[in-house]
Amino acid sequence: QVQLVESGGGLVQAGDSLRLSCAASGRTFSNYAMGWFRQAPGMEREFVAGISRFGSTTRYADSVKGRFTISRDIAKNTVYLQMNSLKPEDTAVYYCTAGSSSLKLGDYWGQGTQVTVSS
C-alpha cells in the first residue's frame, strides 16, 4: 500500500503560480512512477503530468506544457507540481497518483486538493 497526501492548493488569480506537493508513505517511493490528474466540475478526470521512477522522464498534457513542471524528491518521498501562468480553465481538484510507470498510473490515489483560478 502507498498513501498519498496532497497539499498546496488554493485560490489564486489568473497569471499566478502555485506549487502542489504530494507526500508518499508506505512502500518504497522510488518503486513507483508518479503523476498528477485533475477533475473539474462535471468533467472526467484527466491526465496532467507524469514522472518516471527516478525522475529521468516526464510527460505532460498539451494543455499544460510549458506552464507546469513535475518533479520528485526521492529523499523526501515527495512529488511536486509547479504551476505557472495559471488560467481559469486550470480550476479543478488535483489528484496525486502512483503507478508502475508514467504510462500506467492510477494504482494509488490521494484525496485531492482544490485549485481555483479566478479571472
Sequence and secondary structure as in RCSB ss.txt:
>XXXX:A:sequence
QVQLVESGGGLVQAGDSLRLSCAASGRTFSNYAMGWFRQAPGMEREFVAGISRFGSTTRYADSVKGRFTISRDIA
KNTVYLQMNSLKPEDTAVYYCTAGSSSLKLGDYWGQGTQVTVSS
>XXXX:A:secstr
 EEEEEE  EEEETT  EEEEEEEEES GGGSEEEEEEE TTS  EEEEEE TTSS EEE TTTTTTEEEEEEGG
GTEEEEEE S  GGG EEEEEEEESBTTB  SEE   EEEEEE 
